[in-house]
Every structure is written in C-alpha cells, then in structure tokens.
Amino acid sequence: MSIRIRIIDPRRTFVAHVHSRDTDRSSRQIWIAIHPRERDWAAVFCNALDLLMETSKVDRQRISFAEGAGQISWLRTAFWTIIRLDLDAFSEKKRRLLAAALLKSARYSD
C-alpha cells in the first residue's frame, strides 16, 4: 500500500486572505482566488449558504443573504478573482462560521 501526499491539488482553488476588518457589529474580509479556469461563484456560494440555511438573493456579481445583513461580491479577472465578504448584525461566532464556510467552499468546490 502506498500513500501519496499532494501539497498542490489541481482541483483546489488557491484562495489567499488579503484583508480583514472586524468591529463589534460587523466584519469585512477580502480574499483573492487564483484559478486556472472560470468559476461560477454564484453557484459556489449559494450552495454553501443553503447548507447554512441562509436565504440568498443573487445579483450579477453579488449575493445578499440574511435579509441584507450579509453580502458577498466578486470581481473576476482573467486569472484571479477578488472576493469581498461583508457581514453586519451577526454575533462574532456566527460571522466566523459564515466566513469559514464560504472560504472553504471557494477553495474546495468544483
């Protein structure tokens, strides 16, 4: 039996956390996703929000959820995407949970 360790997985999207600003009632995070092919970010993030039982409304390059208390938007370029996550009116634990779930879905979904 052999074990194979892959440090770089070609199915994974590399997402780097660039900026974070947290206050008592809100937080904002900015990520950069480097990807070799175009991604359907609306489907990726809507699937994660559905699992968290958050209702979402999709615009062109933005998803609003929790009746406007949260928003994720993205700006696509040829080889990377800038993703902005804004969360208002959630507890600190809920903000961390939502950010972690959306970050993992950006990294690991096809």
Protein Blocks (a to p, Z undefined) as FASTA:
>chain_A
ZZdddfbafkbccdddfbdcddfkbccdddddddfbdcdfklmmmmmmmmnopacdddfk
dcceehhpaccdddddfkbccdddddehiafklmmmmmmmmmmmmmmmZZ
